[in-house]
Amino acid sequence: MKALAEATATLIGTVIGAGIFAIPYVSAKAGFLTALVDIVLIGLLVMLMNLYVGEVCLRTKGIHQLTGYAAKYLGRWGRRLMAFSMVFGIYGALVAYLVGEGEALFAIFGFGSELLYSLIFFAVVCLIVYFGLKTIAKSELIFVPLMLAIIGVIFFVGFKHIDFGNLGEFSLKRIFVPYGVVLFAYGATAAIPEMREELLGKEKLLKKSIIIGMLTCMLIYAVFAMVVVGITGKATTEVATVGLGNVLGEAMLLFGNIFAVFAMFTCFITLAFALKGMYNYDYGLSDKLSWFLSCVIPLCLFFIVRKFVGFAKIIEVTGAIGLGLTGILVVLMAKKSEKLGNRRPEYRMPKNFILSLVIIALYVFGMLYAIGLRFF
């Protein structure tokens, strides 16, 4: 049970990050019921992708990150595209976490500056990433239950303030409005190889861990969006806890931003370690250089991006493009691994041409929407 809990905590801790605080904002823009459809369907889609990745990991001997699996099953072009999608997606996420942590910590303490708190956060997480996987697993076993407890407090305190009139809107024309943000919020595919590594000798638990973790995240996102949109309606802010605190008072503002700190903290260290693993395992770089590239480059991007792009837009573009491309490659390499794998997997997922085509088309539409092409 401990191994299952650690692996599931790794997944939940990776999934629940900055994205959860932007979901209510796009839910209010699209209509809550519209966003709820996105939360459920995209959640199921990403769960399927994660199960595909888990099967690929289990069909392959040795330790790799996503780029290594892409190279084995799709060749050089697959490795390059996966490296781009992984680097784009993870660096975008890490930049978003640096921005979000600065805002959340500043809201909690009320003095200094957002930049100062972003830098303090950066120093702490970089030290944690340097010490490796055991630190990640232990920290998430602590912080994931804390995050769930805070969500429970927000739900029970906020429920009586919900205006259910804010929750009845649905618009097919706006179905893609939440797409990039919601996809970003589920972005944890890079954590699956880490989970497989944690479950060495207990690989049969990987499928159960993925399913439990993803269903838990879907429920959390749906409930959190319902509470925030129900309370703040069209006044929902890009960082949801800000608007929620404005309505419910300082105590809720404090609880909400503590939740934000914990969520983005666990997510940052897991994704940074996944990127470090890619540089280390798949490109043969030294451990220290891999750590440097995984942590210092996001800091440089942070100083550039924070001046020109808002929190929600970083999340939308990162999710739709980076994670969309990853999803397409996962579909392709999952099928190839059935023929080229060198290990008997503990589970097998169904695959067929029509399903693969539908999944790829959805990812492509989402990418085009994020760069400005509208279908409705």
Beta strands, then each sheet from edge to edge (+ up, - down):
end
